Amino acid sequence: MGEKKKILICEDITGPGIERLKEKYQVFFYPDLWKKAPELEEAIQACDALIVRNQTQVTASLLARAKALRVIGRAGAGYDNIDITAASQAGVVVSYSPEENAVSVAEHVFGLLFALARKIPGADRSVKDGGWERKKYHGFELMGKTLGILGLGKIGFRVALRAKAFGMRLLAHDAYLSPTNLHVTESGATLVSMDLLLAESDFLSLHLPLTQETRGILNGEAFKKMKPTAFIINTSRGEVLVEEDLAKALQKNQLAGAALDVREKEPPPTESSLHGLENVILTPHTAGLTYEAQEKVIDAVAEDVDRVLCGRPALRFVNFSLPKK
């Protein structure tokens, strides 16, 4: 019987799926290793698999040291922290969990929607401070309002289904979907141009991957095209939105408010022009952090890592299902 294959986990990733891997493989769990590039480069050299979340920067330089690596498991739907081109050139499978946390993120969007529409955070603070300012925290209904969805993928689609139940009018912009796509026909959303989406939305919910095309797509020019009564919700990637431009638009009353679960830099700087604005709600990238979603995410990643190390194809992969080396 040969030596057990080695799996390196360099972020705080735990759960039943990881425990099952420990029964078959040598699992090295160093939750803070992502912060220590030299040590990470040393540790990865003899490993067959790497499991990460979104903090570890899996660069071409790191991959060049990983001579034995066969599979990277990304616990989450995004993979912009992994150099996919370099991984593919090295023959390494990149597996991820594209929809295991989609329900949780969609539900978080609605938590933010209601918080914005009914001014819940401010009202809560006011009452706890001894106030009873009913007129100041006058809100409005979601029914009949237009929800714009930028990116009608696995999460955007689930947001649309839930918004439909609240009687909202649904518009969507997605460069990769046709009007006959299942996500369009089953959600009841109308596909429109980007400009029309910006102009018509009472709420604009962002569900974009981070790419060269999407980086900074929501900027000062985009905000000028929106209603001054509109709200923005971002649970996708912080870099798709230019925070300084958003702060200026809010300060000039070009927008009514915003809710951000993701930031341009995470964790964000303590000094930010967004932090002092009462019409801004900020959560620390927790949209997908429910007990149910995280168990599903980690189970999915652990399953694919196990499959690849056993010589079987991954089920959820970015590039290819079997290693090419």
N, C-alpha and C positions, 0 to 999 in steps of 0.2 A: 504494500500500500504506500503510495507516494506521499510527499509532504502536502499538507493542506494549502490550498490557494489562499492568498492574502488579500484582505479588503481593508482599505484605509478610509476612515470617516473623520473628516477634519473640521466639522461643525457640530453643533448640538442637535444631533438627529438620533432619536431613540424611539422605541416602540416594539410591538410584538414582531413585526417584520424583521427588525434588526436582530432580535433575540433568536429568531429562526435561523438567520445566517450564521450566528455564532455556533450553532450546533454542527455546522458543516465546514466552516472556514475559520481561518485565523483572522479575527476582526480587531483592528487597531483603532481605538476610539480616543481621539484627541480633539475635544470640542473647540479649543482655542487655537488650533494649529494654523488655521487660515490666516491668522494675524502675523505669522512668523514664516516669511517666505523662504529663508535659507533652510530652516528645519523641515518645511513642507517638501522642498525640492529633494532633501536627503531621504525623507520617509517614503516618498512615492516611488523611488527607484526600483524596489523589489516587489511592488504591489501589482496584483492582477486586476483589481477593481478600485475605483475611487467613488465615494458617495459624498455629495455636496448639497448645499442649499443655494443661497444667492450671494453669500459673502465671499466665497473662495473664487479668486480670479484664476481660471484654468487657461493659462496663456500658452502660446507656442513654445516659450522657453521652458515652462513647467513640463509640458508634454514631451519635450526633447529628452528630459531626464527619466521619463517613465517608460523604460524599455520593455517592461513586462506587461504594461497596462493593456487590457482588452476591452474594458467597459467603464464608462462614467455614468453613474446614476444621479440625475438631478432631481432632488425632492421638491418639485413644484412645476408650474406650467411654463415659466419663462426660462430662457437659457442664454441670455445675452452676456452672462459672466463666463461663458465657455467659448473658446475659439473653435467654432465648429469646423472651419476649413482645416485648421491644424490637426484637429482630432481625426478628421476624415483622411487626411494625408498620412497620418500615423496608423490608419487602419482600426481606430478605436471606435466602438459603438457608443453613441451618446443616447442614453435612455432618459425619459422624463415622465412626468405625470400630468398630461394635458388637460384632464377634466375632473380629476378626483377631488379638487377643492372648489369646483365651479359653483356648486349650490351655496356653499358658505360665502363666497365672494358676492354672488348675486344678492343674498340676504343682507350682507353688510351694506351694499349699495342702497337698499331700502331703509336700513337704519339711518344712513346719512341723508337720504331723501326726506324722511320724516323730520329728522332733526333740523334740517334747513327750513322746510316748509312751516314748521310749528315753533321754530326758534327755541328748541328744547334746552340746549346747553346754557344759553343766556338766562332763560327763565329759571332754570334750576339754581344757577349761581345767585340770582337776585333774591329768590325766596330764602335760600340758606343765609344770605346776608341781612335778612330781616325785611326785605321788600315784598311788595304785593302789587307789581306794576302790570296790571292786566292789559291795559291799552298798548303799552310798549311791546308786548309779546303777542300781539294779534297776528295770527297766521292765516294760512289759506289751504284749501283742499287740493289734493292731487287730481281728483276726477276732472276730466276735461282739459287738463294741462298737456302740453306737448313734451314728450320725452324724446330727446335726440340720442341715438346710440351710435357712437363712433367705433365701429368694429363689431360686427354681428356674428362673432364666433361662438365658442362653447359657453363663455360667460355672458356675453352680450345677448345671446339668444335666450338664456334663462332669465336675464333681467327683463327682456321684452315680454316673456310669458307672464311674469309676475305683474308687470305694469299694466298689461291688458286686463288683468283681474281688477285693477283699481280704476278702470275706465279711462286710462290715459290714451292720448293720441300718440302713435308711434311712428317716428321717422328714423331711418338708419342710413349711414354711409359706410360702405365696405367695398374697397376697390377689387376684391376678389370674388364677390358673389354676384350671381345673376338674379333677376326677378323671380325665376322659377326654383331657386335653391330652397331646400327644405326649411332652413332657418328663416327665410323671408316668408314663405307661404304659410308656415305653421304659426309663426309669431303674429302675423297680421301687420308687420311693419312695412312701411313704404320706403323703398330705396330712393334716395335723392342725392343731389350733388352736395359736395362739401359746403359750398356757399349757402345753399338753401337750408342745410342742416343747422348751420350757425345762425342764420337769420330767423328761423322758425322755432328753435328750441326754447322752452321755458326752463327745462333742465337738460344739461348735456352730460352724458355719462361716457367716460372714456374706457375703451377695452381694446387697446392696441399693444402689439408686441413692440419692443424697442428695436428699430432698424435705422439705417441711414435715412430712409424716407420719412419715418415717423418722429425722429428726434426733433424736438422743438416745434412740432406741427401746430401746437396751441401756443401762439405767441401774441404779441401786441396787435399785429394786423388782423389775426383771427378774432381777437376779443372785440375789436372795433366793429366787426360784422354782426355781433350778437346784440340781443335786446338788453337794455339797461336793467331790466327786471329778471334777467336769466341767472341761473346758478350752474356751476360746474362741479362735477364729481369725478375724481380720478382714483381708481383702484387698480390701474394697470401698471405703468412704469412711470416713475417720477420725471424722467428725462424727456417724455413726450410733451411736457408742458414747461414753459419758461416761467419760473416762479416770480422773478422780478417784474416781468411784464404783467403777470396776474395781479401782483400787489398794486402796481400802478393803476391798473384798470379798476380795481376795487376802491382804491383811494379817490379816484376821479368819478366814482359812481357810474362807471361804464358797465359794471356788472353788479348784481345784487348780493352775491356771496359765492362761497366755494367750500367744498369738503374734500380734503386730500388724505388718502391713506398711504400714499407713496410720495417720495420726495426726490428732488434732483440729486441730493447727496444724502445717504443714510448711514448712520444717524445724522440728522440735519444740524447745521450750526445753531448754537444757542441764541445767537442774534440773527433774527430774520424779520424782514418787514411784514411778513404774514402773521407773525406770532402775536402782535398787538391788536389785530383786527377782530372785532366782535362777530363779524359776519363770516368768519372763517372757522371751520371745524377741522381739526387735525387728529388723526389716529396713527399709531406707530406701525404701519404695515401689518395690520392684524386681520385684514379681510378674510384671508384663508385660514386663520388660526382658530379653528374650532377643533374640539377633540375628535369629532367624527371625520372631518376632512383630513386632519393630519395622520390619523391612523390609516385612512385609505391611500393617501399620498405615499407614505412610507412603505406600506404593504406593496404598492405598485412598483416602486423603485427596487425594493428588495427582491421581488419576484423576477424582475427583468435581469438584475445582476446575477441572481442564481441561475436563470435560464442560460445566459451567455457563458457563465463559467462552467456550466454542464454541457456546453456545445449545442444548445438549442437557441433558436432565434428569439430576440427580444420582441415583445408585443407592442411596446410604445417607444418608438425611436425617432430621432431627428434625422439621422443620416442613413444608416443601414442597419439591418437586424442582426448580422453576424460579423465578428471582427475580420478584418482583411489582412491578417498577418499570422 
